Amino acid sequence: MLPESDYTRLRWEIGTGYDLFISLLVLHRPEQHGLRASWAAGVRSRLPAEERETLETAITLMYEPLPFVHTVPMPKDAQAVLDALERLPAEKRLEALSLHYSTPTVVRDVLLNTTAQRKWNTTEKSIISNNIQNRNRLVTPTYLNRLYETWANREEFGEKYLKALKAYVEAFFSEEEQRILPVLRQGLSHAQMRAGSLQLPTMLEELSAGVRLPELDKARRIYLAPSFWGSPFLFYNRLDVDTLLVIFGARPDNMALIPGEVIPDSLLLSLKALADPTRLRILRTLVQSPQTATQLSRLLRLRPPTVTHHLRELRLAGMVHVTVSPEGDRYYTTRYEGLEATQDLLKRFIQGD
């Protein structure tokens, strides 16, 4: 059962605004989230070309603006997010969406001082590149130039981005949020119930299908909110020195991401994960001791990108525990609960339960 200190630390939230941005990420990076690429492309094709291009730029250059959604008044739905952005001057929208407590001051200064009249110098490029690389994104000259152009013309981008978000909501998300809201409510109720019987780290590990966060120990307040499109991943941001925002997956294991799809995503992902000989070798190795991707690469004599790909597939299927160290290193171990859940889900699906 949760200690009294954990009860006082928890704050519960709900709002489809979080899924507004997470769904955009999934639709633009379907292969990383187990979504059928052709279906994702079909959703994106509903938008006019200019709006599609704007959203692709935003997904490439920005991280999910979940701290911004946290500041939006209830009901924190898509319309509330659009209204909040509309109230901001166009030139302030990119700043509000991109910069938050964890943004280093030197990075903030470079971005806010960016103008069309002055290109970034070598030092400024290095500051931005190091920050991006620390967050596991590939930095190329083309990427840096796109980022510079976006910040140098942030008023224009702010206008285009709001227009693109409105188009996305109208073309797809306004209907989608009606489908997912009841599921989010159920997910929130389930999490609150589990909070009454499990320690906080154990509860979040269960909700995220295997993620262990050291950040929890440092937070005096933790805001928890469910996401349909984020399952099975965990999204988290530090809002201030004492406060953590955690978005957990709330899509049931017997429900598909694509509306009307009969076969659950989690079943397909699990069977796919277990049907690969290299992934089976990885699971067998991770039973013995926790390993980082780099350590696994050396141990199994596989190329690092190959290991990263297989670990992502296993993580999607809930087959591995992920422990994030204070330094940001990710240690993986085999998650037996994932194997048991796959067997149970397969049996329930075949029997029609």
ABEGO torsion letter per residue (X at the ends): XBBAAAAAABBBBBEAAAAAAAAAAAAABAAAAGBBAAAAAAAAAABBAAAAAAAAAAAAABBBBAAAAAABBOAGBAAAAAAAAAABBAAAAAAAAABBAABBAAAAAAAAABBAABBBBAAAAAAAAAAAAAAGBBBBAAAAAAAAAAAAAAAAAAAAAAAAAAAAAAAAAAAAAAAAAAAAAAAAAAAAAAAAABBAAAAAAAAAGGBBBAAAAABABBBBBBBAAAOABBBBBBABAABBBBBBBABBAABBABBGBABBAAAAAAAAAAABAAAAAAAAAAAABBBBAAAAAAAAGBBAAAAAAAAAAAAAAGABBBBBBAAGBBBBBBBAAAAAAAAAAAAAAAAGX
